[in-house]
């Protein structure tokens, strides 16, 4: 039986999400053991929408990270380093 604190609701339809899978892994391949629990919306069409929404969010986050890295590199190239004589 799932604890009430472990129950989650779908962000789109508000229905209770169902348990999909559970696995354990060590952080960075060693050290602390972390238990992951994956749950999905009972409505498969709704879950597809949630998956696409999260994929879009992930893409935006990755592109923002790339832009941020580009800005940092550009600032490093612009700032005068030790002048060589």
Rosetta blueprint (number, residue, H / E / L):
1 X L
2 X L
3 X L
4 X H
5 X H
6 X H
7 X L
8 X L
9 X E
10 X L
11 X L
12 X L
13 X L
14 X L
15 X L
16 X E
17 X E
18 X E
19 X E
20 X E
21 X E
22 X E
23 X E
24 X E
25 X E
26 X E
27 X H
28 X H
29 X H
30 X L
31 X L
32 X L
33 X E
34 X E
35 X E
36 X E
37 X E
38 X E
39 X E
40 X E
41 X E
42 X L
43 X L
44 X H
45 X H
46 X H
47 X H
48 X H
49 X H
50 X H
51 X H
52 X H
53 X H
54 X H
55 X H
56 X H
57 X H
58 X H
59 X H
60 X H
61 X H
62 X H
63 X H
64 X H
65 X H
66 X H
67 X H
68 X H
69 X H
70 X H
71 X H
72 X H
73 X H
74 X H
75 X H
76 X H
77 X H
78 X H
79 X L
80 X L
81 X L
82 X L
83 X L
84 X L
85 X L
